[in-house]
Structure formats: structure tokens, C-alpha cells
């Protein structure tokens, strides 16, 4: 499974960005869950949002009401719409996938930088 994350950039506080994670190398329906994580400098990598193949979603408390995760099966893509961005959202964002056939293994994309200026 290969994951390609994109969509990061520099935005002012209060602005919006949409991240994309394109999956290849496996049938999209075989991906049980796709997660977005983020890692700020000097901090651990934290889970931001998740979406399952059944479209169940979950969010970290810090982004609830501001971020929306969605999944387009026709495009093998998961999106993370980020609104009302704050400087503390600055981090490298990674997409992660777990597949049904190998549930204990994590696949990672390369990360995309999000910088929110105050």
C-alpha cells in the first residue's frame, strides 16, 4: 500500500486547507481505516482524525468542529478539510492506513507540512 499526502502549505490563523491522501497498491475497500496524524517539532505524533471503510469518523478533541475527514472511494482518496486553523495546528501531517488483510501493520505516507501563522 502506498500513500501520497498533499495539500499542506502556509496559511494565516483562521484560514483553511484541505489535505489529500491518495492510496494505491491495494483495493480501496480493503483499507479498514485511514487516519491522519500530525507531529509538531519536538512532540510526539498524535492522531487527528480517522475514517473507516464504513465511513465511521472520529476526531481528536482539539480539532472537533473545525476539521472534517471524508473518503472518496471512486478516487481512492481521503481528505482532511481543516477550517479555523490555529497556530497550534502547525505540524507535519501524515496519513496512515491499516488494511483488513494485515490489521497489525501500519502504512504511512510521506507527510505534508502545515504552517499556520498568527
C-alpha positions, 0 to 999 in steps of 0.5 A, a space after each residue: 500500500 502506498 500513500 501520497 499526502 498533499 495539500 499542506 502549505 502556509 496559511 494565516 490563523 483562521 484560514 483553511 486547507 484541505 489535505 489529500 491522501 491518495 492510496 494505491 497498491 491495494 483495493 480501496 475497500 480493503 483499507 479498514 481505516 485511514 487516519 491522519 496524524 500530525 507531529 509538531 517539532 519536538 512532540 510526539 505524533 498524535 492522531 487527528 482524525 480517522 475514517 473507516 471503510 464504513 465511513 465511521 469518523 472520529 476526531 481528536 478533541 482539539 480539532 472537533 468542529 473545525 476539521 472534517 475527514 471524508 473518503 472518496 472511494 471512486 478516487 481512492 482518496 481521503 481528505 482532511 478539510 481543516 477550517 479555523 486553523 490555529 497556530 497550534 495546528 502547525 505540524 507535519 501531517 501524515 496519513 496512515 492506513 491499516 488494511 483488513 488483510 494485515 490489521 497489525 501493520 501500519 502504512 504511512 505516507 510521506 507527510 505534508 507540512 502545515 504552517 499556520 501563522 498568527 
